[in-house]
């Protein structure tokens, strides 16, 4: 059931991004779901989120899915070496992901959008970290 809710959220972000938002909120959602979810379901959600985004934007079907799967795969590989729930790690992944997204799909390095998405990921990472810490204190 959780996967259906996250797919609805991703569909909503894809519609927003396809209509008027320059920031890649779908990429940010994929990064956070890869960090928080199970690997098997994270890859499935990542694939369908790329398909949703391609359908909404009207680009080649599967191009965003391939890019999102690459980002998710790299995140899963580096999650064992680094603490992937640290806000600085999430911000750097979001920054680099958006930076290369701009170069691959828009043919230019878009530092401003990458910086905004990185800052947004950092703030959400701080909120997530504080929420996880407070929820663990309640359980004890």
N, C-alpha and C positions, 0 to 999 in steps of 0.2 A: 504494500500500500504506500510505503514511503517513496518508492521509486516513481509511482504515478504522480504524487504531489510535487516531487522535484521536477518531473517532466512538464507538468503544468506551469510551474514557475519559469522553467527554461523557455517554454513556448511563449509565455508572456514577455520575457526579456527579449526574445528573438523578434517578436512583433514590435516592441518598442525600438529596438536597434534597427530593424528594417525600415521603420517609419521615419524616425527623426533623431535618434540618439547616436552621437558619434562614438561613444565609449562602448567597449565590447563587454557588456555585462554577462553575456553567455560564457565567455572565456573565464570570467571571474567566478561564476557559479560552478563551472566545470572544475576549476582549481580547488575550490572549497569542498565540493562533493568528493573529489578524488582523495583529498586529505582526510575527510571525516568518514567516508563510507567504506564499504568492503570493496576489494579490488575487482571482483567479478561484476558486481552491479555497477561500480563506477565506470568501467569500460563500456558497459551496455548503455548507460545513461549518457556518457560522453559521445558515443556514436550517434545516438538519436538526437542529441542536442545539435550536433553539427548538421544533421539532415534537416532539422527544423529551421535552422538559420539559413541554410542554402535555399530551402523552399521559399522562405520569406523574402530573402534578398534577391532571388532570381539569378544566382550564379551557378556554376557547374556543380551538379549534385555529387556530394561526397568530398569536395575539396576541404570544407571546414571540418568535416568528420575526421579526415586524415590528419589534419593539423591538430585538432583537439586530442585525438588518440596519441599522437606523438608527445604532446605536452603531458598528458596523463601517464603515459609510459615512463617518461623521464622523471616525473614526480614520484612514481612508485619505486623507481630505482634509487633515487636520491633520498627517499624517506627513511631508508634503513641506515644511511650514513649520517644524516643530519636530523635534527629535531624539526620535522616538517610543520609543526603547529606553531612555530615561532612567527610572530608578526613580520619580522624583517625578512624571513625566508619567503613567506607568502607574498610580500610586497615585491621582492626581487623577481620571483617567478612571474607575477602578474606584469611587472614592468617589461621584462625580457619577452614574455609571450606576446604582449601587445606591440612591442617594438618590431619583432619579426613578423607579426601579423600584418602590420602596415607595409613592410617591405615586400612581403610575398603577395598580398592580395590587393594592395593599393599602389604599389611601385614607388613608394618613398618612405623614408624613415620619419615616423611621426612621433617625435620626442614628447610633445605636449600631451597627446592622448595617453601615451605610455606612462608618463609621470603622474597624470591624474588617476589612472587606473591603479598604479602602484601605491599612491597615497591612500586611495579608497580601500585597497586590499589591506594596507597596514592598519588603518582604523578599524576595519571589520575584524582583522586578526586580533587586535587588542581587546575588542569587545568579546570575541569568541574565547580568548584566553581567560579573561576575567569571569565569563559565564561558566566555563568549565571548572575553574578553580572554586567558584562559589557553589556550584552544584556538587562538587566532591566534598566540600566542607559540610554540606547538609547531610550527605549520606553517612558520614562518620559519626 
